[in-house]
């Protein structure tokens, strides 16, 4: 059973004439008749009673027509929906973002993307890198914005930008008097870091190891804003991404760059290698 056969049946039922139906379908009358005959053979019954003057639906034809019209309507609806998605008039974009990135980067992207494509529903999943990778590989997310490095086969990646990790200090800390701080200045400081499993905490640890700095860890948190609040309260120091220092909120720590080799993190987007990014995803990333 072919789609064009359904269209031919609907046309004959509407015009009650094979010739006029063929003309409306832009095919020859013998071709249309042959396809309907082929369909009747497949069904094992006649759809039309043919006379010299007109073609009338049989009881079987009446039942078949209802189904044929419903199928054609669903096909047209599917085409319209696909067209709307392709033209970004509707659809859903599912992305994953690290919690240390989402509140600082997403508003900047969405304020550009959302007014331009109001019909696209954006679904955001915040989680650790390991969990976001799992969800991308399972096709639960189209892409994820994470921090390099990551090690997983089957994924494609693209760098978005690189940012510095700044030293966060309590407002009245003695190191606030310095414009730049050396690694040696931090040797006796108590550190507040992200929990294990969060890539920012791992990145800070790797940097400290390379600089032969053994931080005295006093607290760990799963939220970057909580970490900064603890620093502001005087409970320790930390290294935080530059994007997290630009919120304009009150009660913020004092931020300073480290002299010499400055710690940095690379922000990347990852997606399934065998599944190219949709137009909606590409437009979302272009908003950066």
Secondary structure, DSSP 8 states (H G I E B T S, - for coil): --HHHHHHHHHHHHHS-HHHHHHHHTS-HHHHHHHHHHHHHHHTS-SEEE-SS-EEE-HHHHHHHHHHHHHHHHHHHHHHHHHHHHTTSSEEEEEEE-HHHHHHHHHHHHHHHHHH-TTEEEEEEE--HHHHHHHHHTTSSSEEEEES----TTEEEEEEEEEEEEEEE-TT-GGGG-SEE-GGGGTT-EEEEE-TTSHHHHHHHHHHHHTT---EEEEEES-HHHHHHHHHTTS-BEEEEGGGG-S--SS--EEEEESSS--EEEEEEEEETTS---HHHHHHHHT-
